[in-house]
Amino acid sequence: GLDWQRGRRALTQTAGGVVPIHAINLTSVQVGGIEVINVDAVILPTEMPMVLLGNSFLSRFSMRRDNDVMRLEKR
């Protein structure tokens, strides 16, 4: 449902080489019970089996690891 084709076009480097992207801003991103507003995002116009959370989202959390459990806590 995102109008990603209106995003700013650019190129970025990935492990698979240089790929085209569309940079957009998301009004909000919700994961579980946590909602973050005004998140910059990039859309790769290719199929992927998952969605990746980037630093524009993760930088708003502190990460803590307890043995084999990683916890994200909103700052």
C-alpha positions as CSV (number, residue, x, y, z in Angstrom):
1,G,0.0,0.0,0.0
2,L,3.0,2.4,-0.1
3,D,3.3,4.8,-3.0
4,W,7.0,4.0,-3.2
5,Q,7.3,5.0,-6.9
6,R,7.0,8.6,-5.9
7,G,10.0,8.3,-3.6
8,R,13.4,9.9,-4.4
9,R,15.3,7.6,-6.7
10,A,18.9,6.7,-5.9
11,L,21.4,3.9,-6.0
12,T,22.8,2.1,-3.0
13,Q,25.5,-0.5,-2.5
14,T,24.4,-3.9,-1.1
15,A,26.2,-7.2,-0.6
16,G,24.9,-8.2,-4.1
17,G,26.2,-5.0,-5.8
18,V,24.7,-1.6,-6.7
19,V,20.9,-1.5,-6.8
20,P,18.3,1.2,-7.5
21,I,16.2,2.3,-4.5
22,H,13.3,4.7,-3.8
23,A,13.7,6.8,-0.6
24,I,10.5,7.6,1.3
25,N,9.4,8.7,4.7
26,L,7.0,6.5,6.6
27,T,4.4,8.3,8.8
28,S,4.8,5.5,11.4
29,V,6.2,2.0,11.8
30,Q,4.7,-0.4,14.3
31,V,6.4,-3.6,15.5
32,G,4.4,-5.4,18.2
33,G,3.1,-2.8,20.6
34,I,5.8,-0.2,19.8
35,E,5.1,2.6,17.3
36,V,7.8,4.9,15.9
37,I,6.7,8.0,13.9
38,N,8.5,9.8,11.0
39,V,10.8,7.0,9.8
40,D,13.0,7.3,6.8
41,A,13.0,4.2,4.6
42,V,14.2,2.9,1.3
43,I,12.3,0.5,-1.0
44,L,14.2,-1.9,-3.2
45,P,11.8,-2.8,-6.1
46,T,12.6,-6.5,-5.9
47,E,11.0,-9.3,-4.0
48,M,12.4,-10.2,-0.6
49,P,11.1,-12.9,1.7
50,M,11.3,-10.5,4.7
51,V,11.3,-6.8,5.8
52,L,14.5,-5.4,7.2
53,L,14.5,-2.8,10.0
54,G,17.2,-0.2,9.4
55,N,19.1,2.3,11.5
56,S,16.5,5.0,11.0
57,F,14.2,2.8,13.1
58,L,16.7,0.9,15.3
59,S,18.6,4.1,16.3
60,R,15.6,5.1,18.4
61,F,16.1,2.1,20.7
62,S,18.8,0.9,23.1
63,M,19.9,-2.7,22.6
64,R,20.7,-5.1,25.4
65,R,21.8,-8.7,25.2
66,D,21.2,-11.1,28.0
67,N,22.8,-14.5,27.1
68,D,20.9,-15.5,24.0
69,V,18.1,-12.9,24.2
70,M,18.4,-9.4,22.6
71,R,16.1,-6.7,23.9
72,L,15.2,-3.5,22.3
73,E,14.0,-0.7,24.6
74,K,12.6,2.6,23.2
75,R,14.7,5.6,24.2
